[in-house]
Amino acid sequence: MNVPRPRRPLTLRDVSEASGVSEMTVSRVLRNRGDVSAATREKVLTAAKTLGYVPNKIAGGLASQRVNLVAVVIPSLSNLVFPDVLGGVSAELDDTGLQPVIGVTNYSPAREEMVLYDMLSWRPSGVILAGLEHSKASRAMLANSGIPVVEIMDIDGEGIDTIVGISHRRAGREMAARILAAGYRRIGFVGTHMPEDHRARKRLAGFEEGLAEAGVTLEAREYYQGGSSLLKGRELTERILTRAPDLDFLYFSNDMIGAGGLLHCLDKGYDIPGRIGLAGFNGVDLLDGLPVRLATTDARRVDIGRRAARLVAGKDIIPEDRIVALTPTFLPGDTIRHG
């Protein structure tokens, strides 16, 4: 993968040249000052957005400097996955003089643009952000920031600068292989259909590819929108098993709904893993408190946070291909037949 390095930071002159407007007028527009016609204002704002220019909020003699902040942009704080990532980032930055500052996008590309615009205007020393899928405006801002940009969680796609994560497509394929090797064939899937959850989409694609190679297809699917919860996992599991009672395995897009599904099956007296097997994804600590251990995949969350922070802080050498690929680890638990 040929991943471009960040270019030099953009200046008012770049926006001036792109818009055909003087630097002084560009400055007045971007600071929302002065008497500027609507047509001129629109030309300047369009040029700035297309280029990815972000005004500098640091005044005076400090304007050319970076501050000791690292922008960390994640989709959710309620998701159990991201506090672990933040813990890894914080642990590695602890002795560097750099401080993480968190922005939350709620899985919205438009909100991600706003968060990045505000954070980059303070000229942080680096950016760590979840995912590889961003709007054109966000990509332009990041590519022209002139600072280390590390996209995390996923390596199945094209990065802006450096990427750290796992292959979700590979994780899905490997789970399919484990399930098939255990003798399960009537398989259902329970997961999100939020279009912004790209990593869950890639896992499901890999999972179905793995099944297809053995001539197996998913027999039932149950999708949901919004956040994950134990209650939602219980409800979705009841729904899919009512509709397709002969299923012998359920693959959940994350551990939270998988844990809810497990509790439903235990309540109903299912023989687990004999009559039905279950597996989730992420390997969150929540699973430690369940009466039966859910099979899952450790997504290496803390390691991803640590490696990303080390790259931003200059502790690690950036690989030539600018990809740090970690290996997801299968955790069999008690909900899949062994050998």
QUIQUIRA-V896267 format. One line per field, one symbol per residue. ss: DSSP state (A for helix, B for strand, O for the rest). phi: phi as a letter, one per 20 degrees, with the letter a starting at -180 (. if undefined). burial: + if it has 9 or more other ideal C-beta (glycine too) atoms within 8 Angstrom, else -. Layout:
# QUIQUIRA-V896267
ss = ???
phi = ???
burial = ???
This chain:
# QUIQUIRA-V896267
ss = OOOOOOOOOOOAAAAAAAAOOOAAAAAAAAOOOOOOOAAAAAAAAAAAAAAOOOOOOOOAAAOOOOOOBBBBBBOOOOOAAAAAAAAAAAAAAOOOOOBBBBBBOOOOAAAAAAAAAAAAOOOOOBBBBBOOOOOAAAAAAAAOOOOBBBBBBBOOOOOOOBBBBBOAAAAAAAAAAAAAAOOOOOBBBBBBOOOOOAAAAAAAAAAAAAAAAOOOOOOBBBBBOOOOOAAAAAAAAAAAAAAOOOOOBBBBOOAAAAAAAAAAAAAOOOOOOOOOBBBOOBOOAAAAAOOOOOBBBBOOAAAAAAAAAAAAAOOOOOOOOOBBBOOOBBBOOOOOOOO
phi = .edfegefffcgffffffemcffffgffffelcnecffffgffffffffffnfcfeeeemfefeeeeeddfddceadeffffgfffffffffegddnecfcecddlmdgffggfffgffffelfeaccbendecfgfffffffdfmcfccecnbcereeeccccrdeffffffffgfffffenecdddccafdffeeffffffffffffffffdmdcfebccdbdnfebffffffffgfffffcfegdbcddfbfffffffffffffemffddffbdbbdbpmffgffeefceffacfemffffffffffffemfdfffgemcdeedfdfdflddcfdl
burial = --+--+---+-+-+++-++-+---++++++-----+---++-++++++++++++---+--------+-++++++++--++++-++++++++++----+-++++++---+-+++-++++++++++++++++++-++-+++++++++-+++++++++---++++++++++++++++++++++-+-+-+++++++-+-+++++-+++++++++++-----+++++-+---+++-++++++++++--+--++++++++++++++++++++-----++--+++++++++-++--+-+-++++++++++++++++++++--------+++-+-+-++-+++++--
